Every structure is written in structure tokens, then in C-alpha cells.
Amino acid sequence: MPELLIELFSEEIPARMQARAAEELCAGLLKALAPLMTVAPKPLYGPRRIAALGEMAARAETAAKEERGPRIGAPEAALEGFLRKHGAAREALAQEGQFWVLKKPGEAIEAPALIAAKLPALLRGFPWPKSMRWGESGFTWVRPLQRILCVFDRQPVRFALAEGEDAVHGLASDALTEGHRILHGTAPFAVRGVVEYLAGLRERCVIADPAEREKLIESGVARLAAAEGLEVVPDRGLLSEVAGLVEWPVPLLGRIDDAFMDLPAEVMRTSMRVNQRYFALRLPDGRPAPRFALVANITPQDGGAAVIAGNEKVLRARLADARFFWDLDRKHRLEEFLPKLESVVFHAKLGTQGERVRRLEKLAEVIATAIGADVGHAMRAAKLCKADLASGMVGEFPELQGMMGRYYALHQGEPAEVAEAIGAHYRPLGPGDAVPAEPVAVAVALADKLDQLVWFFAADEKPTGSGDPYALRRAALGVIRILRENGLRLGLRGVVTAALQAELCERFLTPDALHDFMLGDEAVKRQVVEIFFRPTVIGVLDFLAERLRVQLRAEGARHDLVAAIFGAAPDDDLVRLLARADALEKMLATPDGANLLAAYKRAANILRIENRKDGPHAGAVDPGLLTLPAEIALAEAVERKAGEVASGLAKEEFLAAMFALAELRAPLDAFFESVTVNDPNPELRTNRLRLLARLTAAMDQVAEFAKVEG
């Protein structure tokens, strides 16, 4: 099949936009060039180009078809609109029955013509997240677009971007592109196919494939580091970004002045990464090495000596700035930064960071008490955990918040548990980040995330399907991971309610409710909070439950079992909830469990149908109306096992409770085999339906089996 090659050559494209833009180009081509193109092209991208390499048929014949139009005698405007929609003349219409019919003959679609017709509109409407105009043209692109290379079947496809009076600076497609700006100048070279394109770029010092550039950078930096007995600090994001900054990667090693080696490793690493895109190196024992790796975009004639020297000079200046902030911040205790937080807005509806710190102290006390952490240390860590936001270092490098607080806490002699809690209270920052494990750190991290959830929900700033600007989903998943991975038994309803502190009431209560709250005793205050903020509490707990189901679904676990357990008795203890779900899964994996589920659904279906007629069929089962052995046996088994199940659940012996329930399988099977539920005798029918209702109610105290899939 003939090849299609399209390249859009421009000034430097931001690295973070390249991959998405190339994918958008390929998706747009697949849609615009159908039916000749049936498989999406391969994307390529780099600092100055995005490209698509694919195949498409040279021509295709479309089938003849008919389009039914307005009725005969319809208004003239309706007929004209139909013709205009299909680009047809009145002579193409025929009368069939009561309607006008447009007969459209098949036509041949030629690939070059289709490309020339579709590409201008695709490029004019290209969805860059940010774009710019230059000159007097209305055409927009991420950076000034310089060339459009379009070749099909080894022949150039000609088209122009001009539309109406907009000349788009004369931009038109051709079969030319350019190599490396510095190493090979701006002289264009002709391209006739994909092989020539890739080879021609390589000859002119451009590696077109981003994956190959990444591999060259990764292996080159690792090789240079290994030659000096060092390791590269892994950073996939930086590797991908640097691959988007260079066309001809040449890794080099530079040296860090010994005068800066006493700076915290995170400070040096962040300064190098954020400001200069350097790779950090470390010794085999994990300590930072006095070396860094950079990637040049040229092959230096002197082996890189001048490039290295220049970058070392720049790094010295950067680290000198970091040294200044490090030394300046350590002249102050963390408490001295706290007054500055009173003027740092957390959120327009939710006050300042200073107000938030006071909330975190109170909530950390509640959580620490509940999980057995040192209450004094937890409150101290909560008080100081946001102080570094007002420090010079975090002002320069926001990525270091929390970490710098830990260093400053250790410097001023805080207990190790307090310092570690300050450093860990933002964690986990993502799926691959470890959760805090030390009790004080756990208490402060949970306080931080639950305060965030409760207050934003109270302010009605909840996540939507299209956005989560305050990272509440991440906060909820953080709470879930901390509880699960530490096996913490924590009643979330009580903690969420504890987060509804007086400041929240003053902000969100109605004037009348606030009056009752301010003048009432503690009992009245609790009642006001309970009534007014009940939707907030329920919303946060439901949100956490939904995030738990999402996480279980991502893990491949039976999230339907969690929904079934939660439906039976909403549980704010996630560890207990998951233990019950695990026991339910083990029970359902047995033959008795699987058959019991099927029988339950049969009973539930019968009840649903009969309840529509004359239900609900609730009420006590009359033993005197149990006439058949199978229904007598089932009634006795249900009462006996209901007690065993309730006892097992109360003792949290979930597996025993589940398997006690599974023993209902045999009498239930016998009941359905020998008993007619809808007996002609209305009294017998009602009593048997009540027996099934009693059965489903007994099972539903374990789980809402209707939600179990399968």
C-alpha cells in the first residue's frame, strides 16, 4: 500500500506538548482520510517537528446511494435546504411514491485530491493547548510554522493553507524539510518516502524517533556514570522532557563544587532538574555524588569541555542561590514562619493557611487519639507542617514543600517523629509513592487530606466529571491507601464530623443556624452541626467509598463485593469493610456459595414480581401454615443460621459468618424443588413469600446480594 508522510516543521515546540500533538495529528488524519486510510499513522515528534508516517489506498470507489428527501408538495424552502445539504441540483431528484429521492452515483476518490482537500482544514483547526499568531495572518500554531512536508506514494501533494483573504504567509506544502539547525544549517533537502526521510534526517544529525532519543540519552548517561562508579537517580519525566529538547543527544558529565555538597540532596536535585534539566547522580550507598549529567544538542569539537565548563558555571550560580535560601531559612525557627501564613490564602471560601493550620492541630489530635499515636507530637507536627510554605527555599522551589520543613525541624531540634511527620504529610503524592507508616506521620497525613476533603465539600467545590482542580480524588485515594496499607481501624464518620469545626460553622451556617450554634451548649452545637452538615458528611463518605471501588477495579479486585457489603450496612471502617468483602469472595468461590447466590437471586426475583401484585410480603412467618417438610426445614435453617451470622458479624468473625450462610444452600434447593410458592391457597402463598422475604433479609445482613455480579 502506498506510503503517506506528513511533517509539520516549526520553531521549537515545548517538550510537554509534542507527544500529544503528534497523536492528535495521526488521529485527525485517520478521521479525515477515511475510507482510504484505515489504520492510524505512526507519530514522530521532536523539538521542531511533528510528523505522521502511514499507509493509505491510492483510490477507492464509493457505492451509489439514495437519500430520501421531503414529501411531494413540501414547502419550497425545505426542498432547497435538502439540495443545499447534499450539494445537488434539482435535476438529480426523482419522485418515488410520496417523496423526492436524490440518487447519488458512486464516485472515485483519489488519494492526492482527498489529502489536498482535507489537510488545510485539519491544520487550521489543530487543537494546540496554547497557540500563537504572527504577522497579520489569522492562522495559529504553537510556534511559527515554517514548512509543510506532504508526500504520498513518493510524490509531493500540493496544497496551501490560504483561506479567503488570509494568505497564511504563503505557506504551502512541498517535499522539503530541514536537518539540524546548528550542525547542518537551514538548507532544505528533498524527501520522497519514509526511508529517505528518516535516513536524510539522521545524516543531518536529527534522530526523528523520540523513543530512540530517550534510549540514547538513558544509556549514554548511565554509561558515563558507571565509568566513574556512580548511578543515575531515576527520573522518567525528566528523561522524556530532555528527549523533547534535543534532536541529536550527546550526554556529558559535569562536576559540582564541593562547597555545595552539604546542601540537602533534594535541594541540589530539584535545582538541577527544574532550572537546568540536569540528571542527578549518586554514589552506590545512595549519597549524592559531586557530579551531574547534561545532554547537549550538538557534537562538540573539543569533546564537550566548553559546554561542560559553561554549564558548571551556571550550576554554581543556581546552587549559590539555593545556598542563600538554605542558610537564611535556618536562621529562623519554623514557628517564626507561621505569622506569614495568616496572609497566604488557602482558598477564597476557606480562609488562609494560618486558619487551616489551626484546624489541622485539632484534627490531628482526634486522629492520633484514635490510632494510638503520640498526641503531643501529632499536634506539634500539624502546627509546623505548613510553616515551610513561607520559607525562602519553598518559595523558590515549591516542589520541596514538606521536605524542607523536615530539614528545618531537625535543625531546630524537634523530635524525629515530628520532623518525619512534617516531611511525609503530603504523601502519597501518586500511585507509586509510599504512604506514611509511622503513627504520628499517619495522623498528620490523614488530618491534612480529610480536612481538605471536608472543607471543599462543605464549600460545594466537589470534583466534576471533567475536572478536579483541588486534587480531591488524589486526597481520597491517599486516605484509602494510608488506611489499607497500614491496616488502620479508624471510624471515618467520626473523624469527618470532627473536621467540621467552629470555623466551618461560622463560614457556612445560615444566620439562624449560626445564632443557635453560638448561643447553644455543646449538645446544641453538635445537633446544629449534625443537621446542617449531614450532606457534607454523607458526601465525603460516599466519595471515599466510590474512590475505593475505583481503586479495587484498577487492581482487578471484585469491587461489586464491596458495593454489596456497603449496601448491607454502610461501614466507615475501610479495613473491616474489605475484610468482609474478602470473606464474601471466599464463600462465593465455593460450590455452595455460588449456588446460594443463584438461589438468592431466584428468591429475590419471585418476591419482586409478587410484591408488584399485592406486596410487600413482610411480616412474621406463621409456623402453623408450614405444611411441607422442605418449607419447615428451610424456616428452621433460616432462623438458626440468622443467629449464627449475626453473632459472627458482631465478633468480626466474617469468614465463619459467611460459611454459616452458605449452609442455607441445601434446604433452599430442596424448597425450590418441592414447594410451589404461588400456591392456590392465598394463605399458604403469603406465608411462603414471607419465608422468602425472611431468607433474603437474613442474607442481606451479610451483603446486598442483588449487587453481586454473576
Sequence and secondary structure as in RCSB ss.txt:
>XXXX:A:sequence
MPELLIELFSEEIPARMQARAAEELCAGLLKALAPLMTVAPKPLYGPRRIAALGEMAARAETAAKEERGPRIGAP
EAALEGFLRKHGAAREALAQEGQFWVLKKPGEAIEAPALIAAKLPALLRGFPWPKSMRWGESGFTWVRPLQRILC
VFDRQPVRFALAEGEDAVHGLASDALTEGHRILHGTAPFAVRGVVEYLAGLRERCVIADPAEREKLIESGVARLA
AAEGLEVVPDRGLLSEVAGLVEWPVPLLGRIDDAFMDLPAEVMRTSMRVNQRYFALRLPDGRPAPRFALVANITP
QDGGAAVIAGNEKVLRARLADARFFWDLDRKHRLEEFLPKLESVVFHAKLGTQGERVRRLEKLAEVIATAIGADV
GHAMRAAKLCKADLASGMVGEFPELQGMMGRYYALHQGEPAEVAEAIGAHYRPLGPGDAVPAEPVAVAVALADKL
DQLVWFFAADEKPTGSGDPYALRRAALGVIRILRENGLRLGLRGVVTAALQAELCERFLTPDALHDFMLGDEAVK
RQVVEIFFRPTVIGVLDFLAERLRVQLRAEGARHDLVAAIFGAAPDDDLVRLLARADALEKMLATPDGANLLAAY
KRAANILRIENRKDGPHAGAVDPGLLTLPAEIALAEAVERKAGEVASGLAKEEFLAAMFALAELRAPLDAFFESV
TVNDPNPELRTNRLRLLARLTAAMDQVAEFAKVEG
>XXXX:A:secstr
  EEEEEEEES   HHHHHHHHHHHHHHHHHHTTTT  S  EEEEETTEEEEEEE  SEEE   EEEEEEETT  
HHHHHHHHHHHT  GGGEEEETTEEEEEE   EEEHHHHHHHHHHHHHHT   SS B  TT    BSS EEEEEE
EETTEE   B  BTTB GGG BEESEE   HHHHTT  EE  SHHHHHHHHHHTT    HHHHHHHHHHHHHHHH
HHTT EE   HHHHHHHHTT SS EEEEEE  GGGTTS HHHHHHHIIIII  EEEE TTS EEEEEEEEESS  
TTTTHHHHHHHHHHHHHHHHHHHHHHHHHTTS HHHHHHHHTTSEEETTTEEHHHHHHHHHHHHHHHHHHHT  H
HHHHHHHHHTTGGGGSHHHHH GGGTTHHHHHHHHHTT  HHHHHHHHHTT   STTS    SHHHHHHHHHHHH
HHHHHHHHTT    SS  TT HHHHHHHHHHHHHHHT    HHHHHHHT  HHHHHHHS HHHHHHHHHS HHHH
HHHHHHHTHHHHHHHHHHHHHHHHHHHHHHT  HHHHHHHHHHS  S HHHHHHHHHHHHHHHTSHHHHHHHHHH
HHHHHHHHHHHHHH    S   GGG  SHHHHHHHHHHHHHHHHHHHHHHTT HHHHHHHHHTTHHHHHHHHHH 
 SS SSHHHHHHHHHHHHHHHHHHHTT  GGGS  
